[in-house]
Amino acid sequence: MPHIPETSSSSASAPANAQSILDQLADIKAEAEKNKVQLTPEVKQYIREHLEAVQQKLANREDVTEDDLEFIKTVRSWVMKEKLIKQFNLDVQHTERLSTLKHYGFLNENGESREGDVQPPAFEKAMSAFKPEELEIASYFQKPVLLLIPETSFAAKVRTLDAHKQGMQENNTYVDDIFTKTDSGSDKITGWRAVIVDGAQEMEPYEGDNLDLKFAKRIKNRKSARKPGEKGMDRHRYALLMMEAIRNGDPIDKELYTLLDDDPALSASDVPNADCPLSRKVLFNTVDPDGADDCARFRSSVGGDVLIT
């Protein structure tokens, strides 16, 4: 982290907005040092360049501009992002996800992409796909789990899930026809998407989620309650989360099930969902929007907007 100037007694008579900049710089410095934040060389260079300009204005008792204020906002976001990356142990999670991808055959025995497939993103590249505000949203998840989603058809993901059954899994994955009708993509990995999902074993209801309401109303309410940048779950995210859970010997949703409220199969006549009852078989099913069930839950996610190639 580059040197950020401390506030001094001589700044007391500086213009109000200049004093604010000094105070914010000192706060950012303290936050960075407290959390041992390590910023990339590119970020450090950005800070150095802009910091010199701000320091010169403060020395000349000049008013700072909107660009200077935006600089402070950007630096604070970067510090927050790096803090959360460390808090979530995303570097460790990234390594674990690569092992899972290798276990399920998305990568070869050497942990490299197969012929014709795009290589999975390195840690730094995967992290660059997340906005600071997305990581802040993930800090409210019950269990933030990083996933690397290969850009393939859903059918390809189901085949690899069934080819590597373990534990109590006895039968192949059940997939309702609606998932087949709305599928797209190929067997080849044409890119990757980095996402963070709420990966709790069994989800607690979100605040304000009335379990007595019909599915359609609950979904509408949940979408309205989400923060900008917050998403639900779809089949691809759920499949990779389930693979991770199965590989660790404890499938998710053995007692409850997840509504896939961000899936293309969601319609006025179908609500897609998924679970793994009694750990014996993964199900991708649908329920009627006019139905209700207090065993149904939501999972939030962030990221995935950037296709990493």
C-alpha positions, 0 to 999 in steps of 0.5 A: 500500500503506498504511503498515504499522508497523515492529517496534521495540525496545519490542515485545520484551516484548509478548505472544508473539502480539502480537510475531508480528503485528508481525513478520508485518506487517513482512514483508508490508510488505517483500514489498509494497515489494519487488514494487511491489505495487499494491492496489485502493482497496477492499483498501487501505480494508480494511487501514486499518480492520483495521490501526488496530484491531491497532495499538491492541491492540499499544499497549495490550499486549492479546492479538490475536484469531483475527480479527486473525490472519485479517486478517494471513492475508488481507493476505498472500494479497492481496499474493501475488495481486497479485505473481503478477498482475504476474509473469504479466503478466496485464494484457498477457495480458488485452489480447492475449486481447481481440484474439484474441476480436475476431479470431475474431469473438466481438467486433465490429470495435470490440472490443465484444460483439455484440447479445445477447452479454454483454460480456467482463470488464474486467481488474479484474473478470477478476482478481477471479474468481481466488483467491490460492491459484489463482494460486499453483498457476498459478505452477508451470505450465510456461507460465501463460496467461490465457484468457477463455472465452465461455459458449457451446456447444462447437459454436459455438466449433468453428464460429468456429475453422473460420471463421478457419483460418490458416497450414497449417490445411487442413481443418475441425476433427474432432469425435468424436460424443461431444462432440456428444452431451455438448454444451450451451449456445447460440450467444449468449455468456451470460457469461464464465469467466476461467481460467489454463491450462498453455499450453506448446507441448508439455507435459512429463510431470508429476512422478509421471505414469507414461507406461507406465500405462493412461489410466484409471490415469494419470487417476486418479493425476493427479486424486489428485495435484492441489492443492485448486483445481487442475483439468484441461482440458476442450474449452472451455479447450482450444479457446480455448487452441488459438485463441490458439496458432493466431493466434500462428502456432504451434498447440499439440500438434503432436507430442503430445496433451492428455487432456481429463480434466476434460471431461464426455465422460470416462467409463468407456468414453471418454477425450476428447483433443485435438491439432493434428497437423502444424498441419493440422487440430484434432482432438477425439477419444477413446481407450480408457481401457484403452489406453496411449500415451507421447505423451499429456499432461495440462494443468492449469488454475485458475479458471473457477468464477465465471460473469462476467456 
